[in-house]
Amino acid sequence: MTLLQENIISGCCSLKSTHKAQMEVLGLAIVVLLVSLSLLFVLQFVVNREDEQPRQIFTRDQLASTMVNSLLETTTSCADLTMTELLQDCAQQPLSDADCDRDGYTRIGTRAESCVYAEGITSQIFSDTLDAWDKKYEFTVKYGTEGLANIKKEGCPSEYDTGSALLPLVPGGPSIFVVLRVC
Amino acid sequence: MSKAQIQMTETIAILIIFFILVMFGIIFFSQIQRSTFEQRSTTAAGERAISTALRATFLPELVCTKGDNVEIRDCIDVTKLKAAAAVIKEHEDYYFDIFQYATVRVEQYYPVETTYLLYSRTRDGNPPNELTTKATTPVPVSLLDPFTGEHYFGVLFIEVYT
């Protein structure tokens, strides 16, 4: 082999290896670029994730308690009884004596009229307020182990704020427990 | 392709990648800045809404009292409410210090639906519309009619304009 031929062969191979290295660097750059882009994408979601604002916490927190307080104070169309008195009468069934529709009977089906009215009025108020504001909630009234009313919209499986009230009925006996959970 | 051409292509590719990265960086940080600013202004408006809501809830012009002027919680006197709307309208500048740019109204839901508008002032002076940005805080209240002793169910709405 002549000297010229040797030079040509070595030049060709060194050029080939340089080209290969350049391609590798370019590939590496593309990988770095893709990784950076995905990182930016992930970071953007992390940064833009909206935390619960103080106003939302305040609204949810005070909504449950003020709703229960105001609801229990409300004078109903049933013999001018307040919601508290209606629930107290409901808890005394079958001895309830509230005749809401003044027809001489104190029962609607198997339930006391006061229970039916209390549940109906509460449903009406919640549909105008909590339902209209697209809030999920769970409202329960219990006397001992007996459930007097249960109104809910989707329920509250995890995070919620509670507004509650204890209504005394008989001295020394259990109280009526009113709970509203707003999610 | 000569060695010089390959090097030039490589330099151009690196520059393109560099500028793409710089561009993405600028877009990313500008978005962070913008979202931080928006978050701050939303938080500020929210805090103002809370303080305005608390002021409105405990406004002596509205709250129910019993005995020797003892305030009743979560209760608004209907007779005071009707009178307050006129008083607030007459002394709007005084109440601007309390409510600033906001709308305060009471909506009665039970037994009959009624609305009492107490105060309303927007930044542009026009009545608020659907596009007006606001932070609304609803506070359920008991509305007492002192003449009959009946309590109605209502909600005090405080809409603070941002």
Interface residues (C-beta under 8 A of the other chain):
Chain A: L15 T18 H19 Q22 V25 L26 A29 I30 L33 S36 L37 L40 L43 Q44 V47 N48 E50 Q53 P54 R55 Q56 F58 T59 Q62 L63 T66 M67 N69 S70 L71 E73 T74 T75 S77 D80 T82 I121 Q124 I125 D128 T129 W133
Chain B: K3 I6 E10 A13 I14 I17 I20 L21 F24 G25 F28 Q31 I32 S35 Q39 T42 T43 A45 G46 E47 A49 I50 A53 R73 D74 C75 Y109 Y110 P111 E113 A135 T137 P138 V139 P140 V141 S142 E150 H151 Y152 F153 G154 V155
